[in-house]
Amino acid sequence: MSDQRNYRDCLSRFATGVSVMTCRPENGVATGITVNSFASVSLEPRLILWSIARHSRSTEAFLNTDGFAINVLARDQEALSAHFAQTERPEFADLEYRTSDRGHPLLDGCLAWFECTRRGLHEGGDHHIIIAEVDHHELGRDASPLIYYRSAYRSLD
Ligand SMILES: Cc1cc2nc3c(=O)[nH]c(=O)nc-3n(C[C@H](O)[C@H](O)[C@H](O)COP(=O)(O)O)c2cc1C
């Protein structure tokens, strides 16, 4: 097994949740990307981080706007995860979502939502690391989370 393959396999043993980051930059076109790099950093102040590939189709949108939302996916939202992981820019037209007071697209049926303002942008190899302050948070459904483990979607139970 190549060292690269082995490294990726080791990383894949770390189970995570799955979120969709959404934003509506100044051009008004909503966009989103599926991520599992979301993590809490600080409780006071409320800071979170996530990383986005330098050459992702969504990178420009997320670097051109300070605000974005985090949509925490439930086990039955695997199709949404796949939708926002596609290489083509994902359409919102056929999705059920609302636009928050802050202008962020919030996907229906999520476990929780966070609305954030970017406070830091750091280079992290082939990714940018985004640090942001949480301005607003909201609990959603009390349902099972979508888990990503060993390169596949899983359930907690
Ligand atoms: C479960 C899962 C987690 C992902 N996590 C990230 C992430 O944290 N950061 C990121 O930039 N891309 C992540 N991706 C990849 C993007 O969702 C997406 O597939 C990729 O940006 C496709 O667009 P591209 O071809 O323009 O890169 C993840 C994909 C999946 C399925």
The ligand as an SDF file (V2000), in Angstrom:
LIG
                    3D

 31 33  0  0  0  0  0  0  0  0999 V2000
  -18.3840   13.9590    3.5590 C   0  0  0  0  0  0  0  0  0  0  0  0
  -17.6340   14.9930    2.7670 C   0  0  0  0  0  0  0  0  0  0  0  0
  -16.8420   15.9190    3.4370 C   0  0  0  0  0  0  0  0  0  0  0  0
  -16.1520   16.9210    2.7220 C   0  0  0  0  0  0  0  0  0  0  0  0
  -15.4250   17.8490    3.4160 N   0  0  0  0  0  0  0  0  0  0  0  0
  -14.8260   18.8650    2.7380 C   0  0  0  0  0  0  0  0  0  0  0  0
  -14.1560   19.9000    3.4560 C   0  0  0  0  0  0  0  0  0  0  0  0
  -14.0980   19.9160    4.6850 O   0  0  0  0  0  0  0  0  0  0  0  0
  -13.5680   20.8910    2.7260 N   0  0  0  0  0  0  0  0  0  0  0  0
  -13.6260   20.9080    1.3400 C   0  0  0  0  0  0  0  0  0  0  0  0
  -13.0740   21.8370    0.7400 O   0  0  0  0  0  0  0  0  0  0  0  0
  -14.2600   19.9380    0.6410 N   0  0  0  0  0  0  0  0  0  0  0  0
  -14.8770   18.9360    1.3070 C   0  0  0  0  0  0  0  0  0  0  0  0
  -15.5420   17.9630    0.6230 N   0  0  0  0  0  0  0  0  0  0  0  0
  -15.5720   18.0370   -0.8520 C   0  0  0  0  0  0  0  0  0  0  0  0
  -16.6300   18.9980   -1.3540 C   0  0  0  0  0  0  0  0  0  0  0  0
  -17.8900   18.7910   -0.7560 O   0  0  0  0  0  0  0  0  0  0  0  0
  -16.8930   18.8600   -2.8680 C   0  0  0  0  0  0  0  0  0  0  0  0
  -17.0140   17.5030   -3.1820 O   0  0  0  0  0  0  0  0  0  0  0  0
  -15.8400   19.4100   -3.6970 C   0  0  0  0  0  0  0  0  0  0  0  0
  -15.6010   20.7380   -3.3440 O   0  0  0  0  0  0  0  0  0  0  0  0
  -16.3360   19.3160   -5.1670 C   0  0  0  0  0  0  0  0  0  0  0  0
  -16.0720   20.4700   -5.8270 O   0  0  0  0  0  0  0  0  0  0  0  0
  -14.6850   20.6780   -6.6160 P   0  0  0  0  0  0  0  0  0  0  0  0
  -14.6140   19.5770   -7.6120 O   0  0  0  0  0  0  0  0  0  0  0  0
  -14.8340   22.0320   -7.1930 O   0  0  0  0  0  0  0  0  0  0  0  0
  -13.5920   20.6370   -5.5900 O   0  0  0  0  0  0  0  0  0  0  0  0
  -16.2470   16.9710    1.3120 C   0  0  0  0  0  0  0  0  0  0  0  0
  -17.0390   16.0210    0.6380 C   0  0  0  0  0  0  0  0  0  0  0  0
  -17.7190   15.0540    1.3600 C   0  0  0  0  0  0  0  0  0  0  0  0
  -18.5840   14.0650    0.6190 C   0  0  0  0  0  0  0  0  0  0  0  0
  1  2  1  0
  2  3  1  0
  2 30  2  0
  3  4  2  0
  4  5  1  0
  4 28  1  0
  5  6  2  0
  6  7  1  0
  6 13  1  0
  7  8  2  0
  7  9  1  0
  9 10  1  0
 10 11  2  0
 10 12  1  0
 12 13  2  0
 13 14  1  0
 14 15  1  0
 14 28  1  0
 15 16  1  0
 16 17  1  0
 16 18  1  0
 18 19  1  0
 18 20  1  0
 20 21  1  0
 20 22  1  0
 22 23  1  0
 23 24  1  0
 24 25  2  0
 24 26  1  0
 24 27  1  0
 28 29  2  0
 29 30  1  0
 30 31  1  0
M  END
$$$$
